[in-house]
Amino acid sequence: MHVHTTFSKDAYTPPSRLPKIIRMKRLQGVAVTDHDSAISRRLDVSSINQDGILIIPGIEVTTSRGHLIGYWVHDDLRAGITPEEAADKIHEQGGLVAVPHPYDVSSRRVNPFSLRGCIDAIEVINASALPFRLSTLMAERAAERLNLPRLGGSDSHLPETVGDAYTEIEASHPSMEEVIKAIRKGLTSPQGRGTDLRDRFKKVSLDLLKQRYR
């Protein structure tokens, strides 16, 4: 429910590799949430959604107070808008709004309590979050207090980390319509682990190389 591709400046997974990665990781699909960029604006997502594979078009918006995720979003959103504006624009497209990594000290984050009534779910497990266990515990408590569905996402920027964390969804079949219904009903179970140090180091190394040769 939180995967970045090369349409994000800091990610290294080509969208064309997603079907192979999904099968290899034994997933049924992924949500592509590139930074301020909706994948369906650049790719025919329907051409990838075949053979039981589901690619959910999404976006991770860089708001004025941190990141928000929109699912089932087909239009880019401008960085720097307020979280409330971002939530409104996502809902106008018929999408769902989730707060990613709300207690990750290494990422820009939005306080979910400041958006009470504007958000549809909280990402309680984020494989990239630091410190992993504490941020997971605090996000779980926030979701419980706000009575919101809980999600898990890898926040993957590398092919290797897709599926480090994931969400089990009780849907009758893997279609966008059924998945969105299940999330709205809270029929979700976040699963997974923190990304290991080797993959974290690889991501940092690639970022430094990109900056050096830019």
C-alpha positions in Angstrom: 0.0 0.0 0.0 3.0 2.3 -0.2 5.4 1.7 -3.1 7.5 4.3 -5.0 8.8 3.9 -8.6 11.2 5.8 -10.8 8.5 8.5 -11.1 9.7 9.5 -7.6 13.1 11.2 -7.7 14.4 9.1 -4.8 13.2 5.7 -6.0 14.7 3.0 -8.2 12.0 0.6 -9.2 10.8 0.8 -12.8 7.0 0.5 -13.1 7.5 -2.1 -15.9 9.1 -4.5 -13.3 6.2 -4.3 -10.9 4.3 -7.4 -12.2 7.4 -9.6 -11.9 8.2 -8.2 -8.4 4.6 -8.8 -7.2 4.7 -12.4 -8.3 8.1 -13.0 -6.8 7.0 -11.5 -3.5 3.7 -13.5 -3.6 1.6 -10.4 -3.4 -1.7 -9.8 -5.2 -0.9 -6.1 -5.9 0.6 -2.9 -4.8 -0.4 0.7 -4.5 2.0 3.0 -6.3 2.3 6.2 -4.3 4.9 8.4 -6.0 5.8 11.8 -4.6 3.3 14.4 -5.9 2.9 12.3 -9.0 0.0 10.1 -10.0 1.2 7.0 -11.9 -2.0 6.7 -13.9 -1.1 10.1 -15.5 2.0 8.5 -17.0 1.1 4.9 -17.5 -2.0 2.9 -18.7 -2.5 1.1 -15.3 -5.2 -1.0 -16.8 -2.7 -2.7 -19.1 -0.7 -3.8 -16.0 -3.8 -5.0 -14.1 -4.0 -8.5 -15.5 -3.6 -12.1 -14.5 -4.8 -11.3 -10.9 -2.4 -8.5 -10.4 -3.7 -5.2 -9.1 -1.9 -1.9 -9.4 -3.7 0.8 -7.4 -3.0 4.3 -8.6 -2.1 6.6 -5.7 0.1 9.5 -4.7 2.1 10.7 -1.7 1.5 14.4 -1.4 4.1 16.7 0.1 1.9 19.0 2.0 2.9 22.1 4.0 2.9 20.0 7.2 4.1 16.6 6.0 3.1 13.7 3.8 -0.4 12.4 3.0 -1.3 9.4 0.8 -4.2 9.3 -1.6 -5.4 6.0 -3.1 -7.4 5.8 -6.4 -6.0 9.2 -7.4 -5.5 10.0 -11.1 -4.4 13.6 -11.1 -1.1 15.1 -9.8 -1.3 17.3 -6.7 0.9 20.3 -6.1 3.4 20.1 -3.4 3.1 22.6 -0.6 -0.7 22.7 -0.3 -2.1 22.2 3.2 -3.1 18.7 4.4 -6.7 19.8 4.5 -6.5 21.0 0.8 -4.8 17.7 -0.2 -7.5 15.6 1.6 -10.3 17.6 -0.1 -8.7 17.1 -3.6 -8.2 13.4 -3.0 -11.8 13.0 -1.9 -13.0 15.0 -4.9 -11.4 12.3 -7.1 -13.3 9.6 -5.2 -10.1 8.5 -3.4 -9.1 7.6 0.1 -6.8 9.6 2.4 -4.3 7.9 4.6 -1.6 9.3 7.0 1.7 7.5 6.3 4.4 7.1 8.9 2.8 9.5 11.4 5.5 8.9 14.0 8.6 8.3 11.9 11.4 10.7 13.0 13.2 10.4 9.7 10.3 11.6 7.5 8.0 14.5 7.1 4.8 13.6 8.8 1.4 14.8 9.6 -0.2 14.6 13.0 -3.3 12.4 12.4 -5.2 14.1 15.3 -4.9 17.5 13.5 -6.9 16.0 10.6 -9.7 14.4 12.5 -12.6 13.9 10.1 -10.5 14.4 7.0 -8.7 11.1 6.8 -9.9 7.6 6.1 -7.0 5.4 7.4 -3.7 5.4 9.2 -0.5 3.6 8.0 0.4 1.9 11.3 3.2 -0.3 10.0 5.8 1.5 7.8 8.8 -0.7 7.0 11.0 2.4 6.6 10.0 4.1 9.8 12.5 4.9 12.5 12.4 3.8 15.3 10.3 1.0 13.8 8.8 -0.6 16.9 8.0 2.7 18.7 6.5 4.4 15.6 4.4 1.3 15.0 3.1 1.2 18.6 2.2 4.9 18.5 0.5 4.7 15.1 -1.6 1.7 16.4 -2.7 3.7 19.3 -3.6 6.7 17.1 -5.7 4.5 14.8 -7.5 3.0 17.8 -8.3 6.4 19.4 -9.5 7.8 16.0 -11.4 4.6 15.2 -9.7 4.4 11.7 -8.7 1.5 9.5 -5.1 0.4 9.8 -2.8 -0.2 6.9 0.7 -1.5 6.4 3.1 -0.4 3.7 6.7 -1.0 2.8 7.4 2.7 1.8 9.6 0.9 -0.8 12.0 2.8 -2.9 13.9 -0.3 -4.1 12.7 -3.5 -5.8 14.2 -5.5 -2.9 12.0 -3.8 -0.3 8.6 -4.1 -1.9 6.4 -6.1 0.5 8.6 -5.6 3.6 5.3 -4.5 5.1 1.9 -5.0 3.6 -1.8 -5.1 4.3 -4.1 -8.2 4.3 -7.5 -7.0 3.0 -10.7 -9.1 3.3 -12.1 -8.5 -0.2 -14.1 -10.9 -2.2 -11.7 -10.5 -5.1 -8.8 -8.2 -6.0 -10.6 -5.4 -7.8 -10.2 -1.7 -7.0 -13.9 -1.5 -6.1 -13.8 -4.4 -3.7 -10.5 -3.3 -2.1 -11.8 0.2 -1.5 -15.0 -1.1 0.1 -13.0 -3.4 2.4 -10.7 -0.6 3.5 -13.6 1.7 4.2 -15.1 -1.0 6.4 -11.9 -1.5 8.2 -11.4 -5.1 6.9 -7.6 -4.7 7.0 -4.8 -6.2 8.9 -1.3 -4.6 8.7 1.6 -7.0 8.6 5.4 -7.0 8.1 8.7 -5.9 9.5 11.2 -3.1 9.3 13.5 -2.8 6.3 16.9 -4.3 7.1 20.0 -2.3 7.4 21.5 -3.6 4.2 18.7 -2.3 2.1 18.6 1.0 4.0 22.3 1.5 3.3 21.8 0.6 -0.4 19.1 3.3 -0.7 21.3 5.9 0.9 24.2 4.9 -1.3 22.2 5.2 -4.5 20.9 8.6 -3.4 24.4 9.9 -2.8 25.5 8.6 -6.2 22.6 10.3 -7.9 23.5 13.6 -6.3 27.2 13.2 -7.2 26.5 12.7 -10.9 23.5 15.1 -11.2 
